[in-house]
Amino acid sequence: MNYKNISPQKILDDLKIKGYSTVESFMDDKTIKEIENETTINKYEINKNVSLGLFYETQYYFMNLLAESQKCYEFCTSNFVIDLCEKYLGNIYRLHALRYYETMSGHRMKWHVDNKSKGKVLDYKGIIFIIYLCDVNEGEFQYIEGSHNFKDKYESPDIEDDIINSKYKNLIKSFKLAKGSLLIYDVAGIHRAKPFNNKNYVRKSLYFEVNAVENNGEKILVNTRFLNNLNPKIEKLLGFGTEGNYLVYPETNLNRFPINFKVFSSILKWLLYRITRFILGTEPRNLRKLFKK
């Protein structure tokens, strides 16, 4: 990734005034392919002793980016990211959350803000980095321009559509951008992913959230092989020696597993294997020998 042609000052000015900034052609195709392979190689595995992703209805998530992807680690801990965090957030900053995710047809996301916890809006600063890993022509990120500075404050982090349509419709900015584009936005701004219905399309993205809160964040796994650039600023960003028990998003269970051919095929193979093992384990010894032949 080449940061030489990016103006940090323009990004900072955009964030302060509009609440968002964009950089097109930020990530190259080779890096994108590498990251996607590392985060989806075990996508449909179940109970395998590797870093696994998870499903939440119409979305797929992979959280252990810093354990599996050196490119993700290099971006997250780059001088580009840390300098922006220092200049926009101040001396206190902490990686709060990270994920690769895929959004599929039918997904519905409410308008919301991200400076929140347990259904309440909290008063802290933060910025989020999203990189599109595919061309995004639908289901794109949307942001209410300037909403990070709104005097209107809502008790709930979720804002209903009728409020958006009646008060802020003319401020909605949609980001249909090419693969490799970078979006940076203020966590206090109102935003969403636009709903879409196209079973032949999947939106793929990287997500990194850095907040001006140093005492907590999600638990992260870091591959020690990547730590060849370790310094006090990176240790601060990654939360070395501090709490890491923040509630991980999304909360999932087996009931959130989608119904599709690949999932059904994996479950059917498991069921047939277990039934066969059960029969061979309970029938007489001679019958088991016959099956082995």
C-alpha positions in Angstrom: 0.0 0.0 0.0 1.3 3.4 -1.0 0.6 6.3 1.3 2.8 8.9 -0.5 0.0 10.5 -2.5 -2.4 10.7 0.3 -2.9 14.0 2.1 -3.3 13.5 5.8 -4.4 17.1 6.2 -7.2 16.7 3.7 -8.4 13.6 5.5 -8.3 15.5 8.8 -10.1 18.5 7.4 -12.8 16.2 5.8 -13.3 14.4 9.1 -13.7 17.6 11.1 -16.1 19.2 8.7 -18.0 16.4 7.0 -17.3 13.5 9.4 -15.9 11.3 6.6 -13.1 11.1 4.0 -12.4 8.8 1.1 -9.3 7.6 -0.7 -9.8 5.7 -3.9 -7.3 3.1 -5.2 -5.9 2.7 -1.7 -5.3 -1.1 -1.7 -4.0 -3.0 -4.7 -5.7 -6.2 -6.1 -2.9 -8.5 -5.0 -3.2 -7.5 -1.4 -7.0 -7.8 -1.6 -6.8 -11.3 -2.9 -4.3 -12.3 -0.3 -6.5 -10.9 2.6 -9.6 -12.6 1.2 -7.9 -15.9 0.9 -6.6 -15.7 4.5 -10.0 -14.8 5.9 -12.2 -17.2 4.0 -10.1 -20.4 3.6 -12.0 -22.1 6.4 -15.3 -20.3 5.9 -17.5 -23.3 6.1 -15.5 -25.4 8.5 -17.1 -26.5 11.8 -15.2 -27.5 14.9 -11.8 -27.3 13.2 -8.8 -26.3 15.3 -7.9 -23.2 13.3 -9.0 -19.6 13.2 -12.6 -19.7 12.1 -15.1 -17.1 10.9 -18.7 -17.0 11.9 -22.1 -16.3 10.3 -24.8 -13.9 11.5 -27.8 -14.5 9.3 -26.9 -12.6 6.1 -23.3 -11.7 7.0 -20.0 -13.6 7.4 -17.3 -12.3 9.8 -13.7 -13.1 10.4 -12.2 -11.4 13.5 -8.7 -12.7 13.9 -7.2 -10.5 11.2 -4.0 -9.8 13.2 -3.3 -13.4 13.7 -3.7 -14.5 10.1 -3.0 -11.5 7.8 0.3 -9.7 7.8 -1.1 -7.1 5.4 -3.9 -6.3 7.8 -1.4 -6.0 10.6 0.8 -3.8 8.6 -2.1 -1.4 7.7 -3.5 -1.3 11.2 -0.2 -0.5 12.8 1.1 1.8 10.0 2.4 5.3 10.6 -0.5 6.4 8.4 -3.1 5.1 10.8 -1.3 6.0 14.0 -0.6 9.6 12.8 -4.2 10.1 11.9 -5.3 8.8 15.2 -2.9 11.0 17.1 -4.0 14.1 15.2 -7.7 13.5 15.3 -8.1 11.7 18.7 -5.2 13.0 20.7 -2.7 11.0 22.8 -5.2 8.4 23.9 -6.2 5.8 21.2 -6.9 2.1 21.2 -7.9 -0.5 18.6 -11.4 -1.2 19.7 -12.7 -3.7 17.1 -11.6 -5.2 13.8 -13.1 -7.6 11.2 -13.3 -8.8 7.7 -17.0 -9.1 6.7 -19.2 -10.0 3.9 -22.8 -8.7 3.5 -25.2 -10.7 1.4 -28.6 -10.0 -0.1 -31.5 -9.1 2.2 -29.4 -7.7 5.0 -31.0 -4.8 6.9 -29.0 -2.4 8.9 -30.6 0.5 10.9 -29.2 4.0 10.8 -26.9 4.3 13.8 -23.9 5.7 15.5 -20.9 3.7 16.7 -20.0 5.5 19.9 -22.1 3.2 22.0 -22.2 0.3 24.4 -25.1 -1.9 25.5 -27.7 0.1 23.7 -26.6 3.5 25.0 -24.8 6.4 23.3 -21.5 7.2 25.0 -19.4 10.4 24.8 -16.0 9.5 23.3 -14.2 10.2 20.1 -13.2 7.6 17.5 -12.6 6.9 13.9 -13.3 3.9 11.7 -11.4 2.7 8.6 -13.3 0.6 6.0 -11.7 -0.8 2.9 -13.9 -2.1 0.1 -12.6 -5.5 -1.1 -14.9 -5.6 -4.1 -16.5 -3.0 -6.4 -19.4 -1.6 -4.5 -22.3 -0.6 -6.7 -25.1 -1.6 -4.3 -25.4 -2.1 -0.6 -23.0 0.7 -0.2 -22.0 2.6 3.0 -24.1 5.7 3.6 -23.3 8.6 6.0 -25.3 11.7 7.1 -22.8 14.5 6.3 -21.9 16.6 9.3 -23.9 14.4 11.7 -20.9 13.9 14.0 -21.4 17.6 15.0 -25.2 17.5 15.3 -26.6 19.2 18.3 -29.5 16.8 18.1 -28.6 13.9 20.4 -30.5 10.6 20.6 -30.6 8.3 23.6 -30.6 5.2 21.5 -27.7 4.6 19.0 -30.3 3.4 16.5 -32.2 6.1 14.6 -35.5 5.3 12.8 -35.9 5.8 9.1 -38.7 8.3 9.5 -36.4 10.6 11.5 -33.7 10.4 8.8 -36.2 11.0 6.0 -37.9 13.9 7.6 -34.8 15.7 9.0 -31.6 14.6 7.2 -32.6 13.1 3.8 -30.7 15.9 1.9 -27.6 15.1 3.8 -27.3 11.4 2.9 -24.1 10.6 1.2 -23.7 7.3 -0.6 -20.4 5.7 -1.4 -20.5 3.6 -4.5 -16.7 3.1 -4.9 -14.3 0.7 -6.7 -12.5 -2.2 -5.1 -9.6 -1.0 -2.9 -11.2 2.3 -1.8 -10.7 3.5 1.7 -13.4 5.2 3.8 -12.6 6.9 7.1 -15.4 8.3 9.3 -16.2 9.6 12.8 -17.9 7.1 15.1 -20.4 9.8 16.2 -21.8 10.2 12.7 -25.1 8.6 11.7 -24.5 5.9 9.1 -25.6 2.5 7.7 -25.0 0.0 4.9 -27.8 0.6 2.3 -30.1 -2.4 2.1 -30.1 -4.4 -1.2 -31.6 -7.5 -2.7 -29.4 -9.2 -5.2 -28.6 -12.8 -4.6 -25.7 -12.7 -7.0 -23.8 -9.9 -5.2 -21.8 -10.0 -1.9 -20.2 -6.8 -0.5 -16.8 -7.5 1.1 -15.0 -5.1 3.4 -12.3 -4.7 6.1 -13.2 -2.8 9.3 -10.9 -1.2 11.9 -12.2 0.9 14.8 -9.9 3.1 16.9 -11.3 5.0 19.8 -10.0 7.5 22.3 -10.6 5.0 25.1 -7.4 3.2 26.3 -8.8 1.0 29.1 -10.7 -1.5 27.1 -11.3 -3.2 23.7 -12.2 -6.5 22.1 -9.8 -9.4 22.7 -7.4 -9.7 19.8 -5.0 -12.4 18.7 -1.7 -11.2 17.2 0.8 -13.4 15.4 4.1 -12.7 17.0 5.8 -13.2 13.6 4.3 -9.8 12.6 5.7 -7.9 15.6 9.0 -6.8 13.9 8.0 -3.1 14.1 6.9 -3.1 17.7 7.2 0.3 19.4 5.4 2.2 22.3 2.8 3.7 19.9 1.9 0.3 18.4 1.7 -1.2 21.9 -0.7 1.6 22.9 -2.8 1.0 19.8 -3.0 -2.7 20.4 -3.7 -2.3 24.1 -0.7 -4.2 25.5 -1.1 -4.8 29.2 -4.7 -3.4 29.4 -8.2 -4.9 29.6 -9.5 -6.7 26.5 -13.0 -7.9 27.5 -15.2 -5.6 25.5 -18.3 -7.4 24.2 -17.5 -8.8 20.7 -19.8 -8.0 17.8 -21.8 -9.8 16.6 -23.2 -12.1 19.2 -23.8 -15.4 17.4 -24.9 -19.0 18.0 -25.9 -22.0 15.9 -29.3 -20.5 15.2 -27.7 -17.6 13.3 -26.2 -20.0 10.8 -27.6 -19.4 7.3 -29.4 -22.0 5.2 -27.6 -22.5 1.9 -26.1 -25.4 -0.1 -22.6 -25.2 1.4 -23.8 -25.1 5.0 -26.3 -27.9 4.3 -23.6 -30.0 2.5 -21.2 -29.6 5.5 -23.9 -30.6 8.0 -25.0 -33.6 5.9 -21.4 -34.9 5.6 -21.0 -34.6 9.3 -24.3 -36.4 10.0 -23.6 -39.3 7.7 -20.1 -39.7 9.1 -21.3 -39.7 12.8 -24.1 -42.1 12.0 -21.7 -44.5 10.3 -19.3 -44.2 13.2 -22.1 -44.9 15.7 -23.2 -48.0 13.8 -19.7 -49.4 13.5 -19.1 -48.7 17.2 -22.2 -50.5 18.4 -22.5 -53.5 16.1 -20.6 -56.8 16.8 -16.9 -57.0 16.3 -17.1 -59.3 13.2 -19.4 -56.8 11.4 -17.0 -54.0 12.1 -14.2 -56.1 10.5 -16.4 -56.7 7.5 -16.9 -52.9 7.0 -13.1 -52.4 7.4 -12.5 -54.7 4.5 
